[in-house]
Amino acid sequence: MVIDTTKYSNNFSDDSFWRKVKKFGKKAGVSVVYVALLLFYTLKKPETPVWAKTVIIGALGYFILPIDLIPDLLPGGYTDDFSGLFGALVTVSMFIDEEVKLNAKERIRIWFGESAISDTDLVDDKLNKKNDQDEQDKEEDKDEDK
């Protein structure tokens, strides 16, 4: 499922983001909250380009929206939120650095406990694979240009 999150940017604000995460974070689960936090902290980096911030704001706006494709209160209701968030995460992955990950993991630790940190590994692994593939593609493009 692909969700066009760009039309949801008007729903985003720092306050609405924190309210949503605090109210529904436990129901949404560690992975959804971790991806949302990665995007939030990437958004706050001054060096993140405007186009990437636009993608992030759209995805977080969709996450915050009280009415969405699959209502959040139904079983599996955060699937569409996760899809939109993860799509944005992959798109802006080159701007997610260790500081962003540490900030997100610290918030996960506070809200979910120390044991929840291991639940962030799957997301980090996918991010690392994506970034490794991007680097490999760049190298191949350089070789072809020679």
N, C-alpha and C positions, 0 to 999 in steps of 0.2 A: 504494500500500500504506500503510495507516494502522496504526501500532503503538501499543498502549496501554502507555506506558512507566512508568506510575505504580506498577506492581507490581514494578519493578526497583530501587527506591530503596535497598533493603537492601544492594545490591551496591556502592554508591558509598562511597568514602572518598578523601581526597586522595592517599594513598599508592597505592591501586589505580589511580586515574586516571593518575598520573604513570608508573607501571610499564607500563600498557597503551600509553600514547602513546609512551613511549621504545622499547618492544619492537616495536610494530606500526606506528608512525607512518609509516615509509617505505612500507610495503605499503598502508596505508590511503590515503595521498596527502595532498597539501596541503589540499585543500578539506575533507575529513573532519576532519583535525586542526585546521584553522583554526576550523571551526564548534564543535568540542569545546572549544577554547581560549576562544572567545568566551563560550560558556556557562559555563565554569569561572570565568573572571574576573568575569562578571556575578554568579555565585553568591557570590563573595567580597565584593561591594560591600555594605556595611552597609545602604544605603538600598533594596536590592532587597527587595520585599515577600515575605512568607512563601509566598504562593501561587505566585509566580514561582520561588522557590527550590525548591519542591516539584516543579514541572514540570522544572526543570533537573536536580535530583538523580535523578529517574526516568529521564530521557534519558541522563544520564551513567552511571547504573547499568546500563542496557541496553547501552551501548557497552562497558562494562567486562566484562559477563557473558561467560564463556568459551564458553558454548553459546548460540547464538542461531538465529534463523529461517533464515538463510543462513550456513553456517559461514564464518568469516573467511578460512580458508585456501583456499577455492575461488575461481576467477575470479569477480569481481563480488561477492565475499563481504562487502564493506563497504557494499553498497547498502542493506541494511536498517538498518545502523548510521546511515548518512547520512540516511535517511528519518526515523528517530526523532529524530536530533539536529537536523535542519533544521526538523522540525515544532515542536520545542521552541523553536528559535531564533526562528521567526516568532511564536510565542505570546508570547515575552518581549522582543521586539525593541525595545519602547519603553524598556527599561532598559539597552540597549547603547549606551554613549557612546564618545566618541573615546578616552578613556583605556583602556577595555576593548579597543578595536580596536588601539591602539598596543601594549599589552602582548602581545596575541595575535600581532601581526605581528612583534614583536621575537623571540618564541619561535620562530616560523616561520623567521625569518632565521637564527637560531642553528642550528636543526636541519636546514634544507633549503638554506640559502644565500640570498644576496641576490636571485637571479633568481626565486626562488619567490614573492616578495612580489606579483608581478603576478598570480599564480594566486589571490590572495585578492580580487581586484577583482570577480569575478563574484558572490561571496557578498555583498560590500559593496553592489554595485549592486542586488541583490535586496532587501537590507535597506532601502536608501534608498528604493526604490520602495514597499515595504510601509509604511514610516513616512510617506512623502509621501501615500499613499492614506489612511492613518489620519487624518492632519491634514486632508485634504480632506473626509473623512467628518464629522469634528467640526465643521468650518465649515458644512457643509450642514445638519447637525443644529441648529446655532445659528440658522441662517437660517429653518429650518422652525418653530422655537419662537417666533419673533417674530410 
